[in-house]
Amino acid sequence: MNMDFIFLKSILSQWGGDYVRGMGPGMMNWGYGLGWLGTIISIVFWIAVIVGIIYLIRWLAVSSSNKAKSEESALEILKKKYAQDEISKEEFQEKKKDLVA
């Protein structure tokens, strides 16, 4: 009978609040040792992730605009060569098809 009471008391103490707040049976204070430092590290980590995403989006936008500018500049060069009679009309049309496609 006494053994049943001890067993019942141990079960009820797990749910009854005999433990320190935030630590249940077997928790051993895992994750609570860093305090404010853990919060600061977490904030710095998420700021770094957000800044990284912003730079990635910006880099993708700049690289795509540079690609478009390089294609336009090649077409402009072709137009200048045609205007200066360095290439014939047939050559101009063939090369323009290659650039546009």
N, C-alpha and C positions, 0 to 999 in steps of 0.2 A: 504494500500500500504506500509506503513511504517512497519507494522507487517511482511509482506512478506519479506522485505529486512532484518530484524533482523533474521528471520528464515533461510533465505538463507545464511546469514553471519555465523550463528552458524554451519550450516552444512559444509560450506566450510572451516571453521577454524579447524574442526576436521581432515580434510585431507590436509590442506594447510600448516601445520607446526607451528601453534600458540602454540602448546604444547611443553613442554620440551622433548628433545630426549629420547625415550624409554618409555614415558608415554603418553598414549592416553587418551581419555575420560573415566573416571571411573577407571583408573588404580591405583591411590593412592600410587604409588611407591612400590608396592608389589614385593618382591624378590630382590630389589636393596639395602636393608639396611645393608647387611652383608659385602659387598665389598670384600676385600682380604681374610677376615676370611672365607667367603663362598667358595672361591676358594680353600683355604687350606683344609677345611673340606672335600670338594669334592675329592681332590687328596688323602687325607689320607683314605677316604672311599674306593676308587677304589684300592689303594695299599693293603688295608686289604682284599678286595675281592679276588684279584689275589693271595696273599700269602695264603689265606684260600684254594683256589682251588689247589694250588701247594701242600700244606700239605695233602689235601684229596687224591690226586692222589698218593702221596708218601706213605701214610698210606695204601691205597688199594694195592699197589705193594708189600710192605713189608709183609702185612698180607697174601697175596697169596703165596709169596715165603716161608714164615714160615710154611704154611699149607703143601706145597710140601716137605719141609725138614722134617716135622714131619712124613709124610707118608713114606718117605725114611728111616727114623730112625726106624720106626716100622718094616719095611721089613728087615732092617739090623739086628735088634734084633732077628727076626724070623730065619734068616739065621745063626746067631751065635748059637742059641739054637739047630738048626738042625746039625750044624757042631760039636757041643759038645755032640751029641747023647742024648739030653734031650727030644726030641720029635722024633716020627717016621716019615718016608717018607710020609705016608698017612696024618698024622696030618699037616705036613709042607705044603703039596699041598692044603689041605682044607683051612688052615689059609691064605695061600698066595692068594687064590681065593677071600677070604673075604677082604683082604687088597687091592687088585688091583681093585676089583669091587666097 
